[in-house]
Amino acid sequence: MSIKTSLHKTLGTWLTLGVTLLWLLGVIASGVVARHEMNEVFDSALEETAQRILPLAVTDILNREGGPGLERVLALKEHNEYLTYLVRNKSGKLLLQSHDADPQIFGALPREGFSDTPTHRIYGESAISETLYIEVAEPLDHRREAVLDTSLALLLPLIFLIPISLVGVWWVIKRSLRQVVRLQQSIEVRGGSDLSPVAVERLPEEFEPIMISVNRLLERLRRALEAERSFTANSAHELRTPLATALAKLQRLKTETQDAGVKARASEIEESLRTLSRLSEKLLELAKAEGGSALSEQVDNLVPILRMVASDYDHQAPGRLLLKLPDDEVRSLLDLDAFAILVRNLIENALRHGADDQPVNISLTDDGILRVVNRGEVVSPTKLALLRNRFVRSNTKTLGSGIGLAIVEAITSGAGITLNLRSPASGQSDGFEAELNIVVVE
């Protein structure tokens, strides 16, 4: 089962995710670069501090009156000391240390250059022929904190930039697809029988070839439908003429001959010709129903058409039709010829297969509900499911081609109308009911 997706939503979602991801990657890359640069700056500060303090420490140690004993540098005021240092001789004897220095974080013996412990970064420098050493230590937590603060400073603006980017991306997409949305709306409001070209002005370049191809297809379809309608109309005329001529000649032959056998055979041929005439008419109606002409481009009132068709059959079966029509108009895009064919077939089906001594009820409501109900035998559910197929009759003993309901089904399918068949009819213990939900246009 395929899931429909919106181009607007797809572009908006993926572009927003892409922009967000690029921002995050940019922040990560900036954090990595900042960490590298900050480590270089911190290492340079360690080295600079050692080189600045070492000459002062050497001078202080050499000028002591009491000898080179341990001396702690006093702090001028309380402060967080990120850099601590020790001054030791080559054997590791401690000669001088900063006021907050912890000798445990340094090695047993001093050494030059950079080194790392689990908690500190240390730089060592020597003086006086490598007899005195100074080691400056910086906590690694201090560096991590500085990198974290820098990364957060880069990340916090994203809280505002991502929503702004989201709104901007969706606005740009909506504006860019505005003509596509208008095209969609113009196609949605078109009737099913409207095969006129679709306007392709000011469409995005990517959509224009598609709509040109669609317009070419619509033109080919329009020509094919026109050709089919013309063929159907001409065929109906060409078939009726020779059949009527043959019937007339046969009836003349019956009146002229005195041979009883010839008259009997002529009557059989006459009945066959009448059956052929009815069948050809039904087949032409079926071809028209399946030709895509069920909908019209204009709205029409269906009430006069139903009244006219019912009046025609009332002359053929006096007193059997009970017609109930609404006071107001029932306006629809259903083609009037298609509606007339549909109603004729429903009435013929009801008259032919219903009880001869019972009326046929025909009703049309304001909301487009058309019902044709007759009394008679109940149609089994198995046969009821097959009645929409061609050449299927509920009763083979009655005359008929078996395609009346197939014609109705073709018209209703082409017009988007729901056809419901019931047996027994609603509110009855027997009979047959055909109900149509015609789409009404206000």
Contacts in CASP RR format, 6 or more apart in sequence:
PFRMAT RR
TARGET T0000
AUTHOR 0000-0000-0000
METHOD contacts of the structure
MODEL  1
MSIKTSLHKTLGTWLTLGVTLLWLLGVIASGVVARHEMNEVFDSALEETA
QRILPLAVTDILNREGGPGLERVLALKEHNEYLTYLVRNKSGKLLLQSHD
ADPQIFGALPREGFSDTPTHRIYGESAISETLYIEVAEPLDHRREAVLDT
SLALLLPLIFLIPISLVGVWWVIKRSLRQVVRLQQSIEVRGGSDLSPVAV
ERLPEEFEPIMISVNRLLERLRRALEAERSFTANSAHELRTPLATALAKL
QRLKTETQDAGVKARASEIEESLRTLSRLSEKLLELAKAEGGSALSEQVD
NLVPILRMVASDYDHQAPGRLLLKLPDDEVRSLLDLDAFAILVRNLIENA
LRHGADDQPVNISLTDDGILRVVNRGEVVSPTKLALLRNRFVRSNTKTLG
SGIGLAIVEAITSGAGITLNLRSPASGQSDGFEAELNIVVVE
7 177 0 8 1.000
7 180 0 8 1.000
8 173 0 8 1.000
8 174 0 8 1.000
8 177 0 8 1.000
11 173 0 8 1.000
12 169 0 8 1.000
12 170 0 8 1.000
12 173 0 8 1.000
15 169 0 8 1.000
15 173 0 8 1.000
16 162 0 8 1.000
16 165 0 8 1.000
16 166 0 8 1.000
16 169 0 8 1.000
16 170 0 8 1.000
19 162 0 8 1.000
19 165 0 8 1.000
19 169 0 8 1.000
20 158 0 8 1.000
20 162 0 8 1.000
20 165 0 8 1.000
23 158 0 8 1.000
23 161 0 8 1.000
23 162 0 8 1.000
23 165 0 8 1.000
24 158 0 8 1.000
27 151 0 8 1.000
27 154 0 8 1.000
27 155 0 8 1.000
27 158 0 8 1.000
30 151 0 8 1.000
30 154 0 8 1.000
31 147 0 8 1.000
31 150 0 8 1.000
31 151 0 8 1.000
31 154 0 8 1.000
34 147 0 8 1.000
34 150 0 8 1.000
34 151 0 8 1.000
34 154 0 8 1.000
35 147 0 8 1.000
35 150 0 8 1.000
38 143 0 8 1.000
38 146 0 8 1.000
38 147 0 8 1.000
38 150 0 8 1.000
39 143 0 8 1.000
42 121 0 8 1.000
42 138 0 8 1.000
42 143 0 8 1.000
42 146 0 8 1.000
43 114 0 8 1.000
43 121 0 8 1.000
43 123 0 8 1.000
45 83 0 8 1.000
45 138 0 8 1.000
46 83 0 8 1.000
46 114 0 8 1.000
46 121 0 8 1.000
46 122 0 8 1.000
46 123 0 8 1.000
46 136 0 8 1.000
46 138 0 8 1.000
47 123 0 8 1.000
47 125 0 8 1.000
49 83 0 8 1.000
49 85 0 8 1.000
49 136 0 8 1.000
50 85 0 8 1.000
50 123 0 8 1.000
50 124 0 8 1.000
50 125 0 8 1.000
50 134 0 8 1.000
50 135 0 8 1.000
50 136 0 8 1.000
51 125 0 8 1.000
53 85 0 8 1.000
53 134 0 8 1.000
53 136 0 8 1.000
54 87 0 8 1.000
54 125 0 8 1.000
54 127 0 8 1.000
54 132 0 8 1.000
54 134 0 8 1.000
55 127 0 8 1.000
57 87 0 8 1.000
57 95 0 8 1.000
57 96 0 8 1.000
57 132 0 8 1.000
57 134 0 8 1.000
58 127 0 8 1.000
58 128 0 8 1.000
58 132 0 8 1.000
60 71 0 8 1.000
60 96 0 8 1.000
61 68 0 8 1.000
61 71 0 8 1.000
61 87 0 8 1.000
61 95 0 8 1.000
61 96 0 8 1.000
61 132 0 8 1.000
62 68 0 8 1.000
64 71 0 8 1.000
68 89 0 8 1.000
68 95 0 8 1.000
69 95 0 8 1.000
70 94 0 8 1.000
70 95 0 8 1.000
70 96 0 8 1.000
70 97 0 8 1.000
71 95 0 8 1.000
71 96 0 8 1.000
72 96 0 8 1.000
72 97 0 8 1.000
72 98 0 8 1.000
72 99 0 8 1.000
73 96 0 8 1.000
73 97 0 8 1.000
73 98 0 8 1.000
73 99 0 8 1.000
74 99 0 8 1.000
75 81 0 8 1.000
75 99 0 8 1.000
75 100 0 8 1.000
81 98 0 8 1.000
81 99 0 8 1.000
81 100 0 8 1.000
82 138 0 8 1.000
82 139 0 8 1.000
82 142 0 8 1.000
83 98 0 8 1.000
83 136 0 8 1.000
83 137 0 8 1.000
83 138 0 8 1.000
84 97 0 8 1.000
84 98 0 8 1.000
84 100 0 8 1.000
84 101 0 8 1.000
84 102 0 8 1.000
84 105 0 8 1.000
84 136 0 8 1.000
84 137 0 8 1.000
85 97 0 8 1.000
85 98 0 8 1.000
85 101 0 8 1.000
85 134 0 8 1.000
85 135 0 8 1.000
85 136 0 8 1.000
85 137 0 8 1.000
86 94 0 8 1.000
86 96 0 8 1.000
86 97 0 8 1.000
86 98 0 8 1.000
86 101 0 8 1.000
86 103 0 8 1.000
86 106 0 8 1.000
86 110 0 8 1.000
86 134 0 8 1.000
86 135 0 8 1.000
87 94 0 8 1.000
87 95 0 8 1.000
87 96 0 8 1.000
87 97 0 8 1.000
87 132 0 8 1.000
87 133 0 8 1.000
87 134 0 8 1.000
88 94 0 8 1.000
88 95 0 8 1.000
88 110 0 8 1.000
88 132 0 8 1.000
88 133 0 8 1.000
88 135 0 8 1.000
89 95 0 8 1.000
89 131 0 8 1.000
89 132 0 8 1.000
89 133 0 8 1.000
90 109 0 8 1.000
90 110 0 8 1.000
90 130 0 8 1.000
90 131 0 8 1.000
90 133 0 8 1.000
91 109 0 8 1.000
92 108 0 8 1.000
92 109 0 8 1.000
92 110 0 8 1.000
92 133 0 8 1.000
94 103 0 8 1.000
95 132 0 8 1.000
97 103 0 8 1.000
101 137 0 8 1.000
105 117 0 8 1.000
105 119 0 8 1.000
105 120 0 8 1.000
105 122 0 8 1.000
105 137 0 8 1.000
106 122 0 8 1.000
106 135 0 8 1.000
106 137 0 8 1.000
110 124 0 8 1.000
110 126 0 8 1.000
110 133 0 8 1.000
110 135 0 8 1.000
111 124 0 8 1.000
111 133 0 8 1.000
111 135 0 8 1.000
112 124 0 8 1.000
112 125 0 8 1.000
112 126 0 8 1.000
112 133 0 8 1.000
113 123 0 8 1.000
113 124 0 8 1.000
113 125 0 8 1.000
114 121 0 8 1.000
114 122 0 8 1.000
114 123 0 8 1.000
114 124 0 8 1.000
115 121 0 8 1.000
115 122 0 8 1.000
115 123 0 8 1.000
115 124 0 8 1.000
116 122 0 8 1.000
116 140 0 8 1.000
119 139 0 8 1.000
119 140 0 8 1.000
119 141 0 8 1.000
120 137 0 8 1.000
120 138 0 8 1.000
120 139 0 8 1.000
120 140 0 8 1.000
121 137 0 8 1.000
121 138 0 8 1.000
121 140 0 8 1.000
121 143 0 8 1.000
122 135 0 8 1.000
122 136 0 8 1.000
122 137 0 8 1.000
122 138 0 8 1.000
123 135 0 8 1.000
123 136 0 8 1.000
124 133 0 8 1.000
124 134 0 8 1.000
124 135 0 8 1.000
124 136 0 8 1.000
125 133 0 8 1.000
125 134 0 8 1.000
125 135 0 8 1.000
126 132 0 8 1.000
126 133 0 8 1.000
126 134 0 8 1.000
127 133 0 8 1.000
127 134 0 8 1.000
176 204 0 8 1.000
177 204 0 8 1.000
179 202 0 8 1.000
179 203 0 8 1.000
179 204 0 8 1.000
180 203 0 8 1.000
180 204 0 8 1.000
180 207 0 8 1.000
183 198 0 8 1.000
183 199 0 8 1.000
183 203 0 8 1.000
183 207 0 8 1.000
183 211 0 8 1.000
186 198 0 8 1.000
186 199 0 8 1.000
187 198 0 8 1.000
191 295 0 8 1.000
191 297 0 8 1.000
191 333 0 8 1.000
192 295 0 8 1.000
193 292 0 8 1.000
193 293 0 8 1.000
193 294 0 8 1.000
193 295 0 8 1.000
193 296 0 8 1.000
193 297 0 8 1.000
193 333 0 8 1.000
193 335 0 8 1.000
194 297 0 8 1.000
195 218 0 8 1.000
195 219 0 8 1.000
195 221 0 8 1.000
195 222 0 8 1.000
195 225 0 8 1.000
196 218 0 8 1.000
197 215 0 8 1.000
197 218 0 8 1.000
197 219 0 8 1.000
198 211 0 8 1.000
198 214 0 8 1.000
198 215 0 8 1.000
198 218 0 8 1.000
200 208 0 8 1.000
200 211 0 8 1.000
200 212 0 8 1.000
200 215 0 8 1.000
203 211 0 8 1.000
225 291 0 8 1.000
225 292 0 8 1.000
225 293 0 8 1.000
228 287 0 8 1.000
228 291 0 8 1.000
229 288 0 8 1.000
229 291 0 8 1.000
229 293 0 8 1.000
232 284 0 8 1.000
232 287 0 8 1.000
232 288 0 8 1.000
232 291 0 8 1.000
235 284 0 8 1.000
236 280 0 8 1.000
236 281 0 8 1.000
236 284 0 8 1.000
239 277 0 8 1.000
239 280 0 8 1.000
239 284 0 8 1.000
240 277 0 8 1.000
240 280 0 8 1.000
240 281 0 8 1.000
243 273 0 8 1.000
243 276 0 8 1.000
243 277 0 8 1.000
243 280 0 8 1.000
244 277 0 8 1.000
246 273 0 8 1.000
247 270 0 8 1.000
247 273 0 8 1.000
247 274 0 8 1.000
247 277 0 8 1.000
250 266 0 8 1.000
250 269 0 8 1.000
250 270 0 8 1.000
250 273 0 8 1.000
251 270 0 8 1.000
253 262 0 8 1.000
253 266 0 8 1.000
254 263 0 8 1.000
254 266 0 8 1.000
254 267 0 8 1.000
254 270 0 8 1.000
257 263 0 8 1.000
257 266 0 8 1.000
275 399 0 8 1.000
278 400 0 8 1.000
278 401 0 8 1.000
279 401 0 8 1.000
282 401 0 8 1.000
282 403 0 8 1.000
282 404 0 8 1.000
282 407 0 8 1.000
283 403 0 8 1.000
285 341 0 8 1.000
285 345 0 8 1.000
285 407 0 8 1.000
286 390 0 8 1.000
286 403 0 8 1.000
286 406 0 8 1.000
286 407 0 8 1.000
286 410 0 8 1.000
288 337 0 8 1.000
288 338 0 8 1.000
288 341 0 8 1.000
289 338 0 8 1.000
289 341 0 8 1.000
289 407 0 8 1.000
289 410 0 8 1.000
289 411 0 8 1.000
290 410 0 8 1.000
292 414 0 8 1.000
293 335 0 8 1.000
293 337 0 8 1.000
293 338 0 8 1.000
294 334 0 8 1.000
294 335 0 8 1.000
294 338 0 8 1.000
294 410 0 8 1.000
294 411 0 8 1.000
294 412 0 8 1.000
294 414 0 8 1.000
294 415 0 8 1.000
294 416 0 8 1.000
295 333 0 8 1.000
295 334 0 8 1.000
295 335 0 8 1.000
295 338 0 8 1.000
295 414 0 8 1.000
295 415 0 8 1.000
296 333 0 8 1.000
296 334 0 8 1.000
296 335 0 8 1.000
296 336 0 8 1.000
297 333 0 8 1.000
298 333 0 8 1.000
299 331 0 8 1.000
299 332 0 8 1.000
299 333 0 8 1.000
299 441 0 8 1.000
300 331 0 8 1.000
300 332 0 8 1.000
300 333 0 8 1.000
300 334 0 8 1.000
300 336 0 8 1.000
301 329 0 8 1.000
301 330 0 8 1.000
301 331 0 8 1.000
302 330 0 8 1.000
302 331 0 8 1.000
302 332 0 8 1.000
302 334 0 8 1.000
302 336 0 8 1.000
302 339 0 8 1.000
302 364 0 8 1.000
302 438 0 8 1.000
303 325 0 8 1.000
303 326 0 8 1.000
303 329 0 8 1.000
303 330 0 8 1.000
303 364 0 8 1.000
305 336 0 8 1.000
305 339 0 8 1.000
305 340 0 8 1.000
305 343 0 8 1.000
306 323 0 8 1.000
306 325 0 8 1.000
306 339 0 8 1.000
306 343 0 8 1.000
306 362 0 8 1.000
306 364 0 8 1.000
306 370 0 8 1.000
307 323 0 8 1.000
307 325 0 8 1.000
308 340 0 8 1.000
309 340 0 8 1.000
309 343 0 8 1.000
309 344 0 8 1.000
309 347 0 8 1.000
310 321 0 8 1.000
310 323 0 8 1.000
310 343 0 8 1.000
310 347 0 8 1.000
310 362 0 8 1.000
313 321 0 8 1.000
313 344 0 8 1.000
313 347 0 8 1.000
313 348 0 8 1.000
313 351 0 8 1.000
314 320 0 8 1.000
314 321 0 8 1.000
316 351 0 8 1.000
317 351 0 8 1.000
319 359 0 8 1.000
320 351 0 8 1.000
320 359 0 8 1.000
320 360 0 8 1.000
321 347 0 8 1.000
321 359 0 8 1.000
321 360 0 8 1.000
321 362 0 8 1.000
322 359 0 8 1.000
322 360 0 8 1.000
322 361 0 8 1.000
322 362 0 8 1.000
323 362 0 8 1.000
323 363 0 8 1.000
324 361 0 8 1.000
324 362 0 8 1.000
324 363 0 8 1.000
324 364 0 8 1.000
325 363 0 8 1.000
325 364 0 8 1.000
326 364 0 8 1.000
326 365 0 8 1.000
326 366 0 8 1.000
328 366 0 8 1.000
330 364 0 8 1.000
330 365 0 8 1.000
330 366 0 8 1.000
330 368 0 8 1.000
330 438 0 8 1.000
330 440 0 8 1.000
331 440 0 8 1.000
331 441 0 8 1.000
331 442 0 8 1.000
332 339 0 8 1.000
332 368 0 8 1.000
332 438 0 8 1.000
332 439 0 8 1.000
332 440 0 8 1.000
332 441 0 8 1.000
333 415 0 8 1.000
333 439 0 8 1.000
333 441 0 8 1.000
334 415 0 8 1.000
334 417 0 8 1.000
334 438 0 8 1.000
334 439 0 8 1.000
335 415 0 8 1.000
338 411 0 8 1.000
338 415 0 8 1.000
339 411 0 8 1.000
341 407 0 8 1.000
341 411 0 8 1.000
342 407 0 8 1.000
342 408 0 8 1.000
342 411 0 8 1.000
342 412 0 8 1.000
342 436 0 8 1.000
343 370 0 8 1.000
343 372 0 8 1.000
345 404 0 8 1.000
345 405 0 8 1.000
345 407 0 8 1.000
345 408 0 8 1.000
346 372 0 8 1.000
346 408 0 8 1.000
346 434 0 8 1.000
347 360 0 8 1.000
347 362 0 8 1.000
347 372 0 8 1.000
348 404 0 8 1.000
349 372 0 8 1.000
349 404 0 8 1.000
349 405 0 8 1.000
349 434 0 8 1.000
350 360 0 8 1.000
350 372 0 8 1.000
350 373 0 8 1.000
350 374 0 8 1.000
350 432 0 8 1.000
350 434 0 8 1.000
351 360 0 8 1.000
351 374 0 8 1.000
352 398 0 8 1.000
352 399 0 8 1.000
352 400 0 8 1.000
353 374 0 8 1.000
353 376 0 8 1.000
353 393 0 8 1.000
353 394 0 8 1.000
353 395 0 8 1.000
353 398 0 8 1.000
353 432 0 8 1.000
354 360 0 8 1.000
354 374 0 8 1.000
354 375 0 8 1.000
354 376 0 8 1.000
354 431 0 8 1.000
354 432 0 8 1.000
355 374 0 8 1.000
355 375 0 8 1.000
355 376 0 8 1.000
355 431 0 8 1.000
358 374 0 8 1.000
358 375 0 8 1.000
358 376 0 8 1.000
359 375 0 8 1.000
360 372 0 8 1.000
360 373 0 8 1.000
360 374 0 8 1.000
361 371 0 8 1.000
361 372 0 8 1.000
361 373 0 8 1.000
361 374 0 8 1.000
362 370 0 8 1.000
362 371 0 8 1.000
362 372 0 8 1.000
362 373 0 8 1.000
363 369 0 8 1.000
363 370 0 8 1.000
363 371 0 8 1.000
364 370 0 8 1.000
364 371 0 8 1.000
366 440 0 8 1.000
367 440 0 8 1.000
368 436 0 8 1.000
368 437 0 8 1.000
368 438 0 8 1.000
368 439 0 8 1.000
368 440 0 8 1.000
369 435 0 8 1.000
369 436 0 8 1.000
369 437 0 8 1.000
369 438 0 8 1.000
370 435 0 8 1.000
370 436 0 8 1.000
370 438 0 8 1.000
371 433 0 8 1.000
371 434 0 8 1.000
371 435 0 8 1.000
371 436 0 8 1.000
372 433 0 8 1.000
372 434 0 8 1.000
373 425 0 8 1.000
373 426 0 8 1.000
373 428 0 8 1.000
373 431 0 8 1.000
373 432 0 8 1.000
373 433 0 8 1.000
373 434 0 8 1.000
374 425 0 8 1.000
374 431 0 8 1.000
374 432 0 8 1.000
375 425 0 8 1.000
375 428 0 8 1.000
375 430 0 8 1.000
375 431 0 8 1.000
376 430 0 8 1.000
376 431 0 8 1.000
376 432 0 8 1.000
377 395 0 8 1.000
377 430 0 8 1.000
377 431 0 8 1.000
378 423 0 8 1.000
378 424 0 8 1.000
378 430 0 8 1.000
378 431 0 8 1.000
379 387 0 8 1.000
379 394 0 8 1.000
379 423 0 8 1.000
379 431 0 8 1.000
379 432 0 8 1.000
383 392 0 8 1.000
383 394 0 8 1.000
384 394 0 8 1.000
384 421 0 8 1.000
384 422 0 8 1.000
384 423 0 8 1.000
386 392 0 8 1.000
387 394 0 8 1.000
387 405 0 8 1.000
387 421 0 8 1.000
388 405 0 8 1.000
388 406 0 8 1.000
388 409 0 8 1.000
388 419 0 8 1.000
388 421 0 8 1.000
389 406 0 8 1.000
390 402 0 8 1.000
390 403 0 8 1.000
390 406 0 8 1.000
391 401 0 8 1.000
391 402 0 8 1.000
391 403 0 8 1.000
391 406 0 8 1.000
392 402 0 8 1.000
392 405 0 8 1.000
392 406 0 8 1.000
393 400 0 8 1.000
393 402 0 8 1.000
394 432 0 8 1.000
405 421 0 8 1.000
405 434 0 8 1.000
408 419 0 8 1.000
408 434 0 8 1.000
409 419 0 8 1.000
411 417 0 8 1.000
412 418 0 8 1.000
412 419 0 8 1.000
412 436 0 8 1.000
415 439 0 8 1.000
416 439 0 8 1.000
417 436 0 8 1.000
417 437 0 8 1.000
417 438 0 8 1.000
417 439 0 8 1.000
418 436 0 8 1.000
418 437 0 8 1.000
419 434 0 8 1.000
419 435 0 8 1.000
419 436 0 8 1.000
420 433 0 8 1.000
420 434 0 8 1.000
420 435 0 8 1.000
420 436 0 8 1.000
420 437 0 8 1.000
421 432 0 8 1.000
421 433 0 8 1.000
421 434 0 8 1.000
421 435 0 8 1.000
422 432 0 8 1.000
422 433 0 8 1.000
422 435 0 8 1.000
423 431 0 8 1.000
423 432 0 8 1.000
423 433 0 8 1.000
424 430 0 8 1.000
424 431 0 8 1.000
424 432 0 8 1.000
424 433 0 8 1.000
425 431 0 8 1.000
425 432 0 8 1.000
425 433 0 8 1.000
426 433 0 8 1.000
END
